[in-house]
Amino acid sequence: MVAAGVWSVPDPGQAEWLPVLDIPEPAPQRRLTVLLRWLLLLPQFVVLWVLSIVATLAAIVGWFAALFTGRLPEPVAGFLAGYVGYQARVAASAMLLVDRYPPFSLAAPAGHPVQIELRPGRLNRLAVLFRLILMFPAVIIESLVSSGWFALSFLIWLVVLITGRLPRPLFEATAATLRYSVRLNSYVLMLTSAYPKHLFGDAALYPATEQVYSATRPLRLSGWGTAFLVLFLLAGIGSDIASSFGTTSGDSSNPAVRTAHVTGHRAR
């Protein structure tokens, strides 16, 4: 389990657990760090890229182990859980959800504002076998909402730079995007058997009197927060369509690409 920077393997008999992302309420941010945010995070992106290679190899080893034993080996689960947490902390900073620079560590310090809670446990072997197929619908959703956020990221950055904080509706939609990404990554890496869900928040699951642990547990989207999340999805769809048209146009105007396509069809 990942909580306050600590990971441990829970009781195998526990119920299915959806990974949780804890982020505090939106707070004022320093305009200088907002201005230079993505530049400052370049070293983190390089480390993440290296770790992603190691995580891929670890996931392959874990897949074979889970296929036979029904669970990830503890060392593999520990590393992958740390990787997902590190990725979430870097993403939270990049997406302007927090103003704290992420530490170069797989273990989150207890005082860090971004925390995740994972409870790796028993896995369905059949679901492990067909993981790549089962994850496809969630990958499409995550790709659309994340690419939509990226398409609008300059405007979001400009708003935070001018106002000195991320407006609450934008915070809700951005946090929902990141939380869904964390849940997808956890599912793909077999850290949970729970399929990614609840992109549009937890309002229907928890009453207003439910204890609040953070701004994202439970995550309740306002009307404007839901509207921005829908906008992310629409922007993602538009971005994909524009990319498809751009690729098609580029291919048709490039003789080398046309030749490659013809050669490929002949080979088949």
Buried (B, 14 or more C-beta within 10 A) or exposed (E): BBBBBEBEBEEEEEEEBBBBBBBBEBBEBEEEBBEEBBEBBEEBEEBBEEBEEEBEEBBEEBBEBBBEEBBBBEEBBBBBBBBBBBBBBBBBBBBBBBBBBBBEEBBBEEEBBBBBBBBBBBBEBEBBEEBEEBBEEBBEBBBBBBBBBBBBBEEBBEBBBEEBBBBBBBBBBBBBBBBBBBBBBBBBBBBBBBBBEBBBBBBEEBEEEEEEEBBBBBBBBBEBBBEBBBBBBBBBBBBBEEEEEEEEEEEEEEEEEEEEEEEEEEEE
